[in-house]
């Protein structure tokens, strides 16, 4: 009996030792990065919805992330933001955890398991969040970090993927979150004309019986040497977990950007449209109401250190919001409007604590 016990302990110890040897990761396979932004903001609003002036310093999204090449195509990733600590965990993780999982890839295939980016066809969502000064309506509300599985096939600089991730959640009287459904997402990330046009397309559904919801975005980057033009079309309709029933959202963010060595100015325009087609009380919108907004934004980023994620930026933006109410198909006399002017100046910083990937 003692011999068997000693043999079992020896086998277990040997297995642990072998496992430890197999998963010792050299630091040159590890990247640990910290990213953040600090801004001074001055916002002036006027209209028959509200009139106010807001100013002050604000810390934007602070994140820390690590990527580890474990072994021959096996990859670990983790990303955390310093917000949402009090959010209830909906997928076993708190809202502060944005990415956490494992991926495996070879020349043709990539398989990802865990909390990951929801692969939508939007360049606005592909930017680092600290490089975005104003999101469009759709991308501002759309959750883009979801837990699930992604299988992608790559060929000739193209990627076609199928993703199955958590969809909408609900909370019961005991404040316990439950998962109601899943999102099925099909996407294509491509490259055309020798990289001069880089398209992104997706279509996702919650597969709700009787009333299927849809998230679809079509984006493209147009490369003109140092000038980059990013054009997106985003639509969300009846998608549980993203919008209430019978509500349609459309956004078209467009950004023109000059990628200089130190100075990088740009201009961004956003058109947002929202149609509430039922009596759903969506932010006090009446039945059959339409809302649209135009946002114009000019910005300049100064990078004192070339090829480093550190900049000093200034942003000026103007937005108008209009809400039209309809009765029996006719526009009523009541029209809510809002005009906003905003000015932002700040610094953005990102640096690797270690790693040379």
C-alpha positions in Angstrom: 0.0 0.0 0.0 2.8 2.4 0.9 4.6 1.5 -2.3 1.5 2.3 -4.4 1.0 5.6 -2.6 4.7 6.5 -3.1 4.4 5.5 -6.8 1.2 7.6 -7.3 2.9 10.6 -5.6 5.9 10.2 -7.8 3.9 10.0 -11.0 1.9 13.1 -10.0 5.1 15.0 -9.2 6.6 14.0 -12.4 3.6 15.1 -14.4 3.6 18.5 -12.6 7.3 18.9 -13.3 6.8 18.1 -17.0 3.9 20.5 -17.2 5.9 23.2 -15.6 8.7 22.6 -18.1 6.3 22.7 -21.1 4.7 26.0 -20.1 7.7 28.1 -19.0 7.2 31.1 -21.2 10.3 33.3 -22.1 9.7 37.0 -21.7 10.3 37.6 -25.4 7.0 35.8 -26.1 5.1 38.1 -23.7 3.8 41.6 -24.2 2.3 43.7 -21.4 0.9 47.0 -22.4 -0.7 49.9 -20.5 -2.9 52.5 -22.3 -4.8 55.6 -21.3 -5.9 59.1 -22.0 -6.5 62.3 -19.9 -8.5 65.2 -21.3 -9.8 68.6 -20.4 -13.4 68.9 -21.9 -15.6 71.9 -22.3 -19.1 71.1 -23.6 -21.8 73.7 -24.3 -25.4 72.5 -25.0 -28.4 74.6 -26.0 -31.9 73.8 -27.2 -35.4 73.0 -25.9 -34.1 69.7 -24.4 -31.4 71.1 -22.2 -29.2 74.2 -21.8 -25.9 73.7 -19.9 -22.2 74.2 -20.0 -20.0 71.4 -18.6 -16.2 71.5 -18.2 -13.5 69.7 -16.3 -10.8 67.1 -16.5 -11.7 63.5 -17.4 -9.7 60.3 -17.4 -10.8 58.3 -20.4 -10.5 54.6 -20.8 -7.5 53.1 -19.0 -6.6 49.6 -20.0 -3.9 47.0 -19.4 -3.5 44.0 -21.7 -1.2 41.1 -22.2 -0.6 38.7 -25.1 1.4 35.5 -24.7 2.6 33.2 -27.4 2.4 29.9 -25.4 3.6 27.3 -27.9 3.5 26.7 -31.7 0.4 28.8 -32.6 -1.2 28.6 -29.1 -1.9 32.1 -27.9 -3.3 33.6 -24.6 -4.8 37.1 -24.4 -6.1 39.2 -21.6 -7.4 42.8 -21.5 -8.8 44.8 -18.5 -10.2 48.3 -18.2 -10.2 50.3 -14.9 -14.0 50.8 -14.9 -17.2 48.8 -14.4 -15.9 47.0 -11.3 -19.4 47.1 -9.8 -21.1 45.6 -12.9 -22.7 42.2 -12.3 -20.8 39.4 -14.1 -22.9 38.3 -17.0 -20.6 35.7 -18.5 -18.6 34.6 -15.4 -16.5 37.7 -15.8 -17.0 41.3 -14.6 -17.6 44.2 -16.9 -14.0 45.3 -16.4 -12.7 42.2 -18.2 -12.9 42.8 -21.9 -10.8 40.0 -23.3 -9.7 36.7 -21.8 -9.2 33.5 -23.7 -7.1 31.2 -25.8 -6.6 31.0 -29.6 -4.8 28.6 -31.9 -3.8 29.5 -35.4 -1.8 28.1 -38.3 -1.4 29.3 -41.9 -5.0 28.8 -42.8 -7.1 28.5 -39.6 -7.6 30.4 -36.4 -9.8 29.2 -33.5 -10.6 31.5 -30.6 -12.3 30.5 -27.4 -13.2 32.9 -24.5 -14.2 36.6 -24.1 -13.2 38.3 -27.4 -13.9 41.0 -29.8 -17.3 40.8 -31.5 -16.1 40.7 -35.1 -18.3 43.4 -36.7 -17.5 45.3 -40.0 -16.7 48.7 -38.5 -13.4 50.6 -38.7 -14.7 52.9 -36.0 -14.8 49.9 -33.6 -11.5 48.7 -34.8 -9.7 51.8 -33.6 -8.1 51.8 -30.2 -10.8 53.4 -27.9 -8.3 56.0 -26.8 -8.0 57.2 -30.5 -11.8 57.8 -30.7 -13.1 61.2 -29.5 -16.8 60.6 -30.4 -18.5 57.3 -31.3 -21.4 57.0 -33.7 -24.8 56.2 -32.2 -24.7 52.5 -33.1 -21.1 51.8 -32.1 -21.6 53.8 -28.8 -24.3 51.4 -27.6 -23.2 48.2 -29.2 -21.4 45.7 -26.8 -18.3 44.5 -28.7 -16.7 42.2 -26.1 -18.5 38.9 -25.9 -17.8 35.4 -24.7 -18.0 32.6 -27.2 -16.2 30.7 -30.0 -14.8 32.0 -33.3 -13.6 29.8 -36.2 -11.9 31.7 -39.1 -10.3 30.7 -42.4 -7.6 32.8 -44.0 -6.4 32.8 -47.6 -4.8 35.5 -49.9 -5.0 38.2 -47.2 -8.7 37.4 -46.7 -10.4 36.2 -43.6 -13.9 34.6 -43.4 -15.1 33.7 -39.9 -18.1 32.3 -38.1 -18.7 33.4 -34.5 -21.1 32.1 -31.9 -21.2 34.4 -28.8 -23.4 35.3 -25.9 -26.4 37.5 -26.8 -28.8 39.3 -24.6 -29.0 38.8 -20.8 -31.8 39.3 -18.3 -32.0 39.7 -14.5 -34.6 38.1 -12.2 -36.0 39.2 -8.9 -33.0 37.7 -7.1 -30.6 39.9 -9.2 -29.3 36.8 -10.9 -28.2 37.2 -14.5 -29.3 34.6 -17.0 -28.3 34.1 -20.7 -31.3 34.3 -23.0 -29.9 33.6 -26.4 -26.8 33.6 -28.6 -25.6 35.7 -31.5 -24.5 34.0 -34.7 -22.1 36.2 -36.6 -20.7 35.8 -40.1 -17.9 38.2 -41.2 -15.4 38.8 -43.9 -12.2 40.9 -43.6 -10.5 41.4 -46.9 -7.9 43.2 -49.0 -8.5 44.4 -52.5 -6.4 46.2 -55.1 -3.1 45.3 -53.5 -4.2 46.7 -50.1 -5.5 50.0 -51.4 -9.0 49.0 -50.3 -9.5 47.0 -47.1 -13.1 46.0 -46.6 -14.9 44.7 -43.4 -18.4 43.2 -43.6 -20.5 41.3 -41.0 -24.0 40.2 -40.5 -25.2 38.9 -37.1 -28.5 37.7 -35.7 -30.0 36.7 -32.4 -32.1 34.1 -34.2 -35.2 35.1 -32.3 -38.2 33.1 -33.5 -40.9 35.2 -35.2 -38.8 38.4 -35.2 -35.2 38.0 -36.1 -32.9 40.8 -35.0 -30.0 41.9 -37.2 -26.6 43.7 -36.7 -24.8 44.5 -39.9 -21.9 46.8 -40.6 -20.0 47.4 -43.8 -16.7 49.3 -43.6 -13.8 50.0 -45.8 -10.5 51.7 -45.6 -9.3 53.6 -48.7 -5.5 54.0 -48.7 -4.1 57.0 -50.5 -0.5 56.8 -49.3 -0.5 58.8 -46.1 -4.2 59.8 -46.4 -6.6 57.2 -44.9 -10.3 57.4 -45.6 -12.5 55.1 -43.4 -16.2 54.7 -44.3 -18.7 52.7 -42.3 -22.4 51.9 -42.5 -23.9 50.4 -39.3 -27.4 49.1 -38.8 -29.1 47.5 -35.7 -32.7 46.4 -36.0 -34.8 44.6 -33.3 -31.7 43.0 -31.9 -32.2 41.7 -28.4 -29.5 42.8 -26.0 -28.6 45.7 -28.2 -31.9 47.5 -28.9 -35.5 47.3 -27.8 -38.0 45.6 -30.1 -39.2 47.6 -33.1 -36.4 50.1 -33.0 -34.1 50.8 -35.9 -30.6 52.4 -35.6 -28.4 53.5 -38.5 -25.1 55.3 -38.3 -22.6 56.3 -41.0 -19.3 57.4 -39.5 -16.7 58.7 -42.0 -13.1 59.7 -41.1 -10.4 61.3 -43.2 -7.0 61.1 -41.6 -3.5 62.2 -42.6 -0.9 59.9 -41.1 2.2 62.1 -40.8 5.3 61.3 -38.8 4.6 63.8 -36.1 1.4 65.7 -37.1 -1.7 63.7 -37.8 -4.8 65.9 -38.4 -8.2 64.6 -39.4 -11.9 65.2 -39.9 -14.8 63.0 -39.0 -18.5 63.2 -39.8 -21.3 61.1 -38.3 -24.9 60.7 -39.3 -27.1 59.0 -36.8 -30.7 57.9 -37.4 -33.2 56.3 -35.0 -36.7 55.2 -35.6 -39.0 54.1 -32.8 -41.8 52.2 -34.6 -43.9 51.1 -31.6 -45.0 52.3 -28.2 -41.7 51.2 -26.6 -40.6 53.9 -24.1 -37.1 54.5 -25.4 -35.6 57.4 -23.5 -39.1 59.0 -23.5 -39.4 58.9 -27.3 -43.1 58.9 -28.3 -44.8 56.3 -30.5 -43.6 56.5 -34.1 -40.8 59.0 -33.6 -37.8 59.6 -35.7 -34.6 61.1 -34.5 -31.5 62.1 -36.4 -28.2 63.8 -35.6 -25.2 65.2 -37.5 -21.8 65.4 -35.9 -18.8 67.3 -37.4 -15.4 66.9 -35.8 -12.0 68.3 -36.5 -8.9 67.0 -34.6 -5.1 67.2 -34.7 -2.8 64.7 -33.0 0.9 65.6 -32.4 3.2 62.7 -31.8 6.5 64.1 -30.4 8.1 60.6 -30.5 7.7 58.9 -33.8 6.1 55.4 -33.9 5.2 55.7 -30.2 1.7 55.6 -28.7 2.0 59.0 -27.1 0.3 62.1 -28.4 -1.0 65.6 -27.5 -4.4 66.2 -29.1 -7.0 68.9 -29.6 -10.6 68.3 -30.8 -13.4 70.7 -31.8 -16.8 69.3 -32.6 -20.4 70.4 -33.4 -23.5 68.3 -33.2 -27.2 68.9 -33.8 -29.9 66.5 -32.7 -33.5 66.6 -33.9 -36.5 64.6 -32.8 -39.7 64.5 -35.0 -43.0 63.1 -33.7 -45.5 61.7 -36.1 -49.3 61.2 -35.7 -51.1 59.1 -38.3 -48.2 59.7 -40.6 -48.1 63.5 -40.3 -45.3 65.4 -38.6 -46.5 67.3 -35.6 -45.7 70.9 -34.8 -43.5 69.8 -31.8 -39.9 69.4 -32.7 -37.2 68.8 -30.1 -33.7 70.0 -31.0 -30.3 70.1 -29.4 -27.1 71.8 -30.5 -23.8 70.9 -28.9 -20.3 72.5 -29.1 -17.4 70.8 -27.5 -13.6 71.4 -27.2 -11.1 68.8 -25.9 -7.4 69.0 -25.3 -5.4 66.2 -23.7 -2.7 63.6 -23.8 -2.9 59.9 -24.8 -0.2 57.5 -23.6 0.4 53.8 -24.4 3.6 51.9 -23.6 4.8 48.4 -23.2 6.1 47.4 -19.8 8.1 44.6 -21.3 8.0 42.5 -24.5 9.4 43.1 -28.0 6.6 41.7 -30.2 
